[in-house]
Amino acid sequence: MVTNQWSLIIYTLLIQAAVGAYIMSYVINKRLTNQIEAEQALKLTINVQYIAGIIAIIGMIASLFHLGSPFKAPNSVLKLGTSWLSREILLMIIFVVLLFVTAFLANRSRKMSSALVVITSLVGLADIYCMSSIYNATFIPAWQGVHTFIVFYAACFILGSLVAIGSLAFFLGKEKMNTQNSLYSSILAPTSLIILAAIAIQIIIVPSYLVSLAASNGAGQASTQLLSEQYGLVMAIRWLLTLCGGLLLIFAAWKQLQGSQPIIRQQGFGEAAAASEGAAVQTSPAGLIYLTLAIMVVGEVIGRYLFYASGVQTTIGMF
């Protein structure tokens, strides 16, 4: 039952968020390099990557609780030729190791290796593919097909983008750069588009997903009934939170592009002095970013809960 799956909910979401945050950290680095010194941009990028690494480690720890005994973990990677689970665990370990190696080497050489970043990103994306394939290979209609792959990759880019810009907002606040507003303006717009695209793709496939489940066997019909009746309100709340989070992020990006002041203020260094001279007071959208992150994380957690809750199997499947 789903109450026994919380470790998997935490694990899958955190690993997907870590992969997405790592990828987005490099995208953001390229945007930052055009506006600030390369060394400053590198420092911010490495910090975001370390946050992604910490998230991945927490996810790995959460996965151990699903195994029953953490000491059984080494046995999970012994069937690489036949088991998607073994491949997923191995790729997850490789991704985390490469993530920290890339960040460490970049910090030491003061230069980010594009080749290493691409390899690490591909390993992370391959890990999510294997993670999706684990569920696709079961005898549970609600988990079979392209829907699972789309949901998992969408979570990767939604949560990953939010973790990346949330971490960036935190570190920018600590740095107290004079160019914060222009940096936010260049980052929020493209990040918002990525998140909205991931949300839109999920919304588009929901009707066809439910129709295909309803037209399948008894287990698929049972899953449709669960999602439309027992969990109908929960699903509505999930999408409401997700859409509200997306709109908040758009609002923050629009405010920055318009040069207006966001609703939630964050004072920066020297703000009082600037105000006393009659200059325009700069503000940061960090508050809106944190609020958006919180709302959309709750939405994604509910969505992943529904993923497991809808899993009605026709027979006993093996990973």
C-alpha positions in Angstrom: 0.0 0.0 0.0 1.1 3.6 -0.6 1.7 4.2 3.1 4.7 1.9 2.8 6.1 3.8 -0.2 7.1 7.1 1.4 10.8 6.2 1.2 10.3 5.7 -2.6 8.4 8.9 -2.9 11.2 10.8 -1.2 13.9 8.9 -3.1 12.6 9.3 -6.6 11.8 13.0 -6.2 15.1 13.9 -4.6 17.2 12.0 -7.2 15.2 13.6 -10.0 15.5 17.0 -8.4 19.3 16.5 -8.0 19.8 15.6 -11.7 17.7 18.5 -12.8 19.5 21.0 -10.5 22.9 19.8 -11.7 21.9 20.3 -15.4 20.3 23.7 -14.7 23.3 24.8 -12.7 25.4 24.6 -15.9 22.7 26.4 -17.9 22.6 29.1 -15.3 26.4 29.3 -15.3 26.4 30.2 -19.0 23.8 32.9 -18.3 25.8 34.3 -15.4 29.1 34.3 -17.3 27.7 36.8 -19.7 27.1 39.3 -16.9 29.6 38.8 -14.1 33.2 37.7 -13.8 33.7 34.1 -14.7 35.2 33.3 -11.3 32.0 34.7 -9.5 29.8 32.7 -11.9 31.8 29.5 -11.3 31.6 30.0 -7.5 27.8 30.3 -7.6 27.6 27.3 -10.0 29.7 25.0 -7.8 27.6 25.9 -4.7 24.4 25.0 -6.6 26.0 21.7 -7.6 27.0 20.9 -4.0 23.4 21.5 -3.0 22.3 19.0 -5.8 24.8 16.5 -4.5 23.5 16.8 -0.9 20.0 16.3 -2.1 21.1 13.2 -4.0 22.8 11.7 -1.0 19.7 12.3 1.1 17.7 10.5 -1.6 20.1 7.6 -1.5 19.7 7.3 2.2 15.9 7.3 1.9 16.1 4.5 -0.6 17.8 2.2 1.9 14.6 2.2 4.0 12.7 0.6 1.2 15.1 -2.4 1.1 14.1 -3.5 4.6 17.7 -3.8 5.6 20.4 -1.4 4.5 22.9 -4.2 4.5 21.1 -5.8 1.5 21.9 -2.7 -0.6 25.0 -4.3 -2.3 22.9 -7.2 -3.5 20.7 -4.8 -5.5 23.5 -4.2 -8.1 24.3 -7.8 -8.9 21.9 -8.3 -11.8 22.9 -5.6 -14.3 22.2 -7.7 -17.3 18.5 -8.4 -16.4 17.4 -5.9 -13.8 16.4 -2.2 -14.3 16.8 -1.8 -10.6 20.4 -2.8 -10.6 21.2 -0.5 -13.5 19.4 2.4 -11.8 21.3 2.0 -8.6 24.6 1.7 -10.3 23.9 4.8 -12.5 22.8 6.7 -9.4 26.0 6.0 -7.6 28.1 7.0 -10.7 26.1 10.2 -11.1 26.7 11.3 -7.5 30.4 10.5 -7.7 30.8 12.3 -11.0 28.8 15.3 -9.6 31.2 15.8 -6.7 34.3 15.1 -8.8 33.2 17.7 -11.4 32.5 20.3 -8.7 35.8 19.5 -6.9 37.9 19.7 -10.1 36.1 23.0 -11.1 36.8 24.5 -7.7 40.5 23.4 -7.9 41.2 24.5 -11.5 38.8 27.5 -11.4 37.3 26.2 -14.6 34.2 24.0 -15.3 34.8 21.1 -17.6 32.0 21.1 -20.2 32.9 17.5 -21.2 32.5 16.3 -17.6 29.3 18.2 -17.1 27.8 16.6 -20.2 28.9 13.1 -19.2 27.5 13.6 -15.7 24.2 15.0 -17.0 23.8 12.1 -19.4 24.4 9.6 -16.6 21.8 11.3 -14.5 19.3 11.3 -17.3 20.0 7.7 -18.0 19.4 7.0 -14.3 16.0 8.5 -14.5 15.3 6.4 -17.6 16.2 3.2 -15.7 14.1 4.4 -12.8 11.1 4.9 -15.1 11.7 1.5 -16.7 11.5 -0.2 -13.3 7.8 0.8 -13.1 7.1 0.4 -16.8 8.3 -3.3 -16.6 5.7 -4.2 -13.9 2.2 -5.6 -14.4 0.6 -2.4 -13.1 -1.3 -0.7 -16.0 -1.1 2.8 -14.3 2.7 2.6 -14.4 3.1 1.3 -17.9 3.7 3.3 -21.0 5.1 6.7 -21.8 3.2 8.5 -18.9 5.7 7.3 -16.3 8.7 8.5 -18.3 7.1 11.9 -18.9 6.1 12.3 -15.2 9.6 11.4 -14.0 11.5 13.7 -16.4 9.0 16.5 -15.8 9.7 16.3 -12.1 13.5 16.3 -12.9 13.2 19.7 -14.7 10.6 21.3 -12.5 12.2 20.5 -9.2 15.7 20.7 -10.6 15.1 24.2 -12.0 13.5 25.4 -8.7 16.3 23.9 -6.6 18.8 25.6 -8.9 17.3 29.1 -8.8 16.3 28.7 -5.1 20.0 27.9 -4.2 21.1 30.7 -6.5 18.8 33.1 -4.7 20.3 32.1 -1.4 23.9 32.5 -2.5 23.2 35.7 -4.3 21.7 37.1 -1.1 24.9 36.2 0.8 27.1 37.7 -1.9 25.0 40.9 -1.9 26.0 41.8 -5.5 25.1 45.1 -7.0 24.0 43.3 -10.2 21.5 41.0 -8.5 18.4 42.4 -10.3 19.9 42.0 -13.8 21.1 38.5 -13.0 17.6 37.5 -11.8 16.1 39.0 -15.0 18.4 36.9 -17.2 17.8 33.7 -15.3 14.1 33.7 -14.3 12.6 34.1 -17.7 14.2 31.0 -19.4 13.9 29.0 -16.2 10.2 29.8 -16.0 9.7 28.7 -19.6 11.4 25.3 -18.9 9.1 24.7 -15.8 6.0 25.8 -17.7 6.9 23.5 -20.6 7.3 20.6 -18.2 3.9 21.4 -16.6 2.1 21.8 -19.9 3.4 18.5 -21.3 2.0 16.7 -18.2 -1.3 18.4 -18.4 -1.7 17.5 -22.1 -1.1 13.8 -21.5 -3.4 13.4 -18.5 -6.7 13.0 -20.5 -5.3 10.4 -22.9 -3.6 8.6 -19.9 -6.9 8.4 -18.0 -8.8 7.3 -21.2 -6.2 4.5 -21.9 -6.4 3.3 -18.3 -10.2 3.2 -18.4 -10.1 1.2 -21.7 -7.6 -1.4 -20.3 -8.2 -4.4 -18.1 -9.8 -4.5 -14.7 -6.7 -3.2 -12.9 -6.4 -0.2 -15.2 -10.1 0.6 -14.7 -9.6 0.3 -10.9 -6.8 2.8 -11.2 -9.0 5.2 -13.1 -11.7 4.9 -10.5 -9.2 5.6 -7.7 -7.9 8.7 -9.5 -11.3 10.1 -10.5 -13.3 9.3 -7.4 -11.3 8.5 -4.2 -8.4 10.7 -5.1 -10.2 13.2 -7.3 -10.0 16.1 -4.9 -6.4 15.3 -4.1 -5.5 15.4 -7.8 -7.3 18.7 -8.2 -5.3 20.2 -5.3 -2.1 18.8 -6.8 -2.6 20.6 -10.1 -3.9 23.7 -8.5 -0.7 24.0 -6.5 1.5 23.2 -9.5 -0.3 25.9 -11.6 -0.2 28.5 -8.8 3.5 27.9 -8.4 4.1 28.3 -12.1 2.1 31.5 -12.2 4.0 32.9 -9.2 7.3 32.2 -11.0 6.1 34.0 -14.1 5.0 36.9 -12.0 8.4 37.1 -10.4 10.1 37.0 -13.8 7.8 39.6 -15.2 8.4 41.9 -12.3 12.1 41.6 -12.8 11.9 42.3 -16.5 9.6 45.3 -15.9 12.0 46.6 -13.3 9.2 46.7 -10.7 9.4 45.7 -7.1 8.2 42.2 -6.2 5.7 41.9 -3.4 8.1 40.1 -1.1 11.1 42.3 -0.4 14.7 41.3 0.5 16.9 44.2 1.5 20.4 44.2 0.2 23.7 45.8 1.2 23.6 49.6 1.1 19.9 49.8 0.4 19.3 52.3 3.2 22.0 54.6 1.9 20.6 54.4 -1.7 17.1 55.2 -0.4 18.3 58.2 1.6 19.8 59.7 -1.5 16.5 59.3 -3.4 17.7 56.5 -5.6 15.5 53.6 -6.7 15.6 50.8 -4.1 16.5 47.5 -5.7 14.7 44.5 -4.5 15.1 40.7 -4.9 12.6 38.2 -6.0 14.1 35.6 -3.6 11.0 35.6 -1.5 8.7 34.7 -4.4 11.2 32.1 -5.5 11.2 30.4 -2.1 7.4 30.5 -2.0 7.2 29.0 -5.5 9.6 26.3 -4.5 7.6 25.4 -1.4 4.2 25.3 -3.3 5.5 23.2 -6.2 7.4 20.8 -4.0 4.1 20.1 -2.2 2.4 19.7 -5.5 5.1 17.2 -6.8 4.9 15.2 -3.5 1.2 14.9 -3.9 1.6 13.9 -7.5 4.1 11.2 -6.6 1.8 10.0 -3.8 -1.0 9.6 -6.4 1.4 7.8 -8.7 1.9 5.1 -6.1 -1.7 5.1 -4.9 -3.0 4.4 -8.4 -0.8 1.3 -8.8 -3.3 -1.5 -9.0 -1.6 -4.7 -10.3 -3.2 -7.4 -12.3 -0.7 -10.0 -11.1 2.6 -10.2 -9.3 5.3 -8.4 -11.3 9.0 -8.4 -10.9 11.4 -5.4 -11.3 
